[in-house]
Amino acid sequence: MATTEPSTGALPDPATAPLTVGGDDVLLTASGIGVNASWGHIYGPVDLRVRRGGVTVLVGSGGRGRSALLLTLAGRMKPSNGTLTAFGKTNDAQHLFGHAALAYIDEVDKIGQTIRVRDVLTEQLRWRAPWYKFVGLGNEDDLERLCRPVFGPLTLPSLDSFVEELPELTAALLRVAMANHRQPELLVVGGIDKLTRISSSHRFLERLIDLGRRQTVITCDINGVVPQEGVTDVIEVDNLTDGEFVRIEREDRKL
């Protein structure tokens, strides 16, 4: 079984990389956005502003509303109402899609547990390649190239490991690595609170902060995170679920 721990290979110190937090340089602005389905309300209205660089953590209840908001912020879902301005265009999901990667959302990138890491890597390589190019099985060099920017000093999974046997942090980072191969300006990542171990959540956030030196990263956590270097903003987001559930949740937090 693979483990996620510091590797022995020498790596450049991430702290020396430029931190691209842009002060008041706003990358994305949402005003009153929401999504409705044929069967009812999903989330909204939501107002938020994401500044360029670093990690922006959205604080709100998990569930379909939060997932749908992340899909919207990555250009994978169009808002039913409100305005979403990103990369110079308003309510243009296709334009936003081209500038964003989305990872760690089960509805989008959940990996089948009965396959090996090599199979996941090979599928990603073949998906990226021109249709006329033959792509063989993924190898160690491919794994290093695609995964090292996300894993940093942590140990990469073995190519022959089954995904279901990976530690939760390793599995989460693998999903981010597969989604972030283009390294676009915006990376939207599912909640760090999905990890069951506190230590895993902390390390996951550390890796997102490192990615935030070169990209703008959006993630979420039901309890928020401690402000620290590399975390640009921690934003409370309401209207992600039924109003009664929100009231009960807030009362529970006070206990």
C-alpha positions in Angstrom: 0.0 0.0 0.0 1.4 3.4 -0.9 2.0 6.0 1.7 2.1 9.8 1.5 5.2 11.0 3.2 8.2 13.2 2.4 10.3 11.6 -0.3 14.0 11.5 -0.2 14.6 13.2 -3.6 15.9 16.7 -3.6 13.3 19.3 -4.7 13.5 23.0 -5.0 12.2 24.8 -1.9 8.6 25.8 -2.7 9.0 28.8 -0.4 11.4 30.4 -3.0 8.7 30.3 -5.7 6.9 33.6 -6.3 3.6 34.0 -4.4 1.2 35.4 -6.9 -1.3 36.9 -4.5 -2.4 40.1 -6.3 -3.8 42.4 -3.5 -6.9 43.9 -5.0 -6.5 42.3 -8.4 -9.9 40.6 -8.7 -10.1 37.5 -10.9 -13.7 36.5 -10.4 -16.8 38.3 -9.2 -20.2 36.7 -8.5 -23.3 38.8 -7.8 -26.5 37.1 -6.8 -25.7 33.9 -8.7 -27.8 30.8 -8.1 -28.8 27.6 -9.8 -32.3 26.1 -10.1 -33.1 22.7 -11.5 -36.4 21.4 -12.9 -37.1 19.8 -9.5 -36.2 22.8 -7.3 -33.6 25.2 -5.9 -30.0 24.1 -5.6 -28.2 27.2 -4.3 -28.1 30.9 -4.2 -28.2 33.8 -4.2 -24.4 34.0 -3.6 -22.2 37.1 -3.7 -18.4 36.7 -3.6 -15.2 38.0 -5.0 -12.0 36.0 -5.6 -8.7 37.8 -5.7 -5.9 36.6 -8.0 -3.3 34.2 -6.6 -3.1 32.1 -3.4 -6.0 30.1 -2.0 -9.5 31.3 -1.4 -11.4 29.2 1.0 -15.2 29.2 0.9 -16.9 28.4 4.2 -20.2 26.7 3.9 -22.2 23.5 4.2 -21.2 20.5 2.1 -23.6 18.9 -0.3 -25.1 19.4 -3.7 -25.4 23.2 -3.3 -21.7 23.6 -2.5 -20.7 21.2 -5.3 -22.9 23.1 -7.8 -21.3 26.4 -6.7 -17.8 25.0 -7.4 -19.0 23.7 -10.7 -20.3 27.2 -11.6 -17.1 28.9 -10.5 -15.1 26.5 -12.8 -17.4 27.1 -15.8 -18.9 23.7 -15.7 -22.4 24.9 -14.9 -24.2 28.1 -15.9 -25.9 30.2 -13.2 -29.7 30.4 -13.5 -29.6 33.9 -12.3 -27.2 36.6 -11.2 -23.9 37.6 -12.9 -20.5 35.9 -12.9 -17.6 37.9 -14.3 -14.3 36.1 -14.8 -11.3 36.7 -17.1 -12.9 39.8 -18.6 -16.3 38.2 -19.6 -19.7 38.0 -17.9 -21.9 34.9 -17.8 -19.7 33.1 -20.3 -19.3 29.6 -19.0 -17.4 28.4 -22.0 -14.8 31.1 -21.7 -14.4 30.4 -17.9 -14.2 26.7 -18.7 -11.1 27.2 -20.8 -9.3 29.1 -18.0 -10.1 26.7 -15.1 -9.5 23.2 -13.9 -11.8 21.3 -11.6 -10.8 18.6 -9.2 -11.9 16.5 -6.3 -15.6 16.7 -7.1 -17.1 13.2 -7.0 -19.7 14.1 -9.6 -16.9 15.0 -12.1 -13.7 13.1 -11.4 -14.3 10.3 -8.9 -11.9 7.5 -9.8 -13.1 3.9 -9.9 -11.6 2.0 -7.0 -10.9 -1.3 -8.8 -8.3 0.2 -11.2 -4.6 0.9 -10.8 -2.8 4.2 -10.7 -1.2 3.3 -14.0 -4.6 3.0 -15.7 -5.7 6.4 -14.4 -2.4 7.9 -15.7 -2.6 6.2 -19.1 -6.2 7.4 -19.6 -5.2 11.0 -18.8 -2.3 10.8 -21.3 -4.4 9.4 -24.0 -7.2 11.9 -23.5 -4.6 14.8 -23.9 -2.9 13.4 -26.9 -3.9 14.1 -30.6 -6.3 11.5 -32.0 -3.7 10.2 -34.4 -0.9 9.7 -31.8 -0.4 6.3 -30.2 0.1 6.5 -26.5 1.4 3.5 -24.6 1.0 2.7 -20.9 2.0 5.5 -18.5 5.4 5.0 -16.9 7.4 6.5 -14.0 8.5 9.5 -16.0 4.9 10.3 -16.8 3.9 9.9 -13.2 6.7 12.2 -12.1 5.8 14.8 -14.7 2.1 15.0 -14.0 2.1 14.4 -10.3 5.2 16.1 -8.9 3.9 19.7 -9.2 0.9 18.7 -7.0 2.6 16.3 -4.6 5.7 18.4 -4.0 7.9 16.6 -1.5 5.4 13.9 -0.7 5.8 10.4 -2.0 4.1 9.6 -5.3 1.8 6.5 -5.4 3.1 3.3 -7.0 1.9 2.7 -10.6 0.7 -0.7 -9.6 -1.3 0.4 -6.6 -5.1 0.1 -6.7 -6.8 3.4 -6.2 -8.9 2.0 -3.4 -5.8 1.1 -1.4 -4.3 4.6 -1.5 -4.2 6.7 1.7 -6.9 9.4 1.5 -4.4 12.2 1.0 -2.6 10.4 -1.8 -5.9 9.7 -3.5 -7.0 13.3 -3.2 -3.7 14.7 -4.5 -3.8 12.2 -7.4 -7.2 13.5 -8.5 -5.9 17.1 -8.4 -2.8 16.1 -10.4 -4.9 14.5 -13.1 -7.2 17.5 -13.4 -4.5 20.1 -13.2 -2.2 18.9 -16.0 -2.7 22.1 -18.0 -2.1 24.3 -14.9 -4.6 26.9 -16.0 -4.9 30.2 -14.2 -7.8 29.0 -12.0 -8.0 25.7 -10.1 -11.2 24.8 -8.3 -10.9 22.0 -5.8 -13.6 20.2 -3.7 -13.7 20.6 0.0 -10.7 19.9 2.1 -13.1 18.8 4.8 -13.8 15.7 2.8 -10.6 14.2 4.2 -11.3 12.3 7.5 -7.9 12.9 9.2 -7.1 16.4 10.4 -3.4 15.9 9.5 -4.4 15.0 5.9 -6.6 18.1 5.6 -3.7 20.3 6.8 -1.3 18.7 4.3 -3.8 19.0 1.5 -4.2 22.7 2.2 -0.4 23.1 2.3 -0.2 21.6 -1.2 -2.9 23.8 -2.5 -1.1 26.8 -1.0 2.0 25.8 -2.9 -0.1 25.6 -6.2 -1.4 29.0 -5.3 2.0 30.4 -5.9 1.4 30.0 -9.7 -2.4 29.7 -9.9 -5.5 31.0 -8.2 -7.0 28.2 -6.1 -10.6 28.0 -4.8 -11.5 25.4 -2.3 -13.9 25.1 0.6 -14.3 23.9 4.2 -17.4 23.8 6.4 -15.4 25.2 9.4 -13.0 27.5 7.5 -9.3 27.6 8.0 -6.8 29.6 10.1 -5.6 32.6 8.2 -2.0 32.0 7.0 0.5 32.9 4.4 -0.8 31.9 1.0 -4.5 31.9 2.0 -5.8 35.0 0.3 -9.3 35.1 1.7 -11.7 33.0 3.9 -15.2 33.8 2.7 -18.5 32.8 4.5 -21.0 31.6 1.9 -24.7 31.3 2.7 -27.6 29.9 0.8 -25.9 26.7 -0.1 -28.7 24.5 1.3 -32.2 24.7 2.7 -32.6 27.6 5.1 -33.8 25.5 7.9 -30.7 23.3 7.7 -28.6 26.4 7.8 -30.3 27.6 11.0 -29.8 24.2 12.7 -26.2 24.0 11.6 -25.4 27.5 13.0 -27.1 26.5 16.3 -25.0 23.4 16.5 -21.8 25.4 16.0 -22.6 27.4 19.1 -22.9 24.3 21.3 
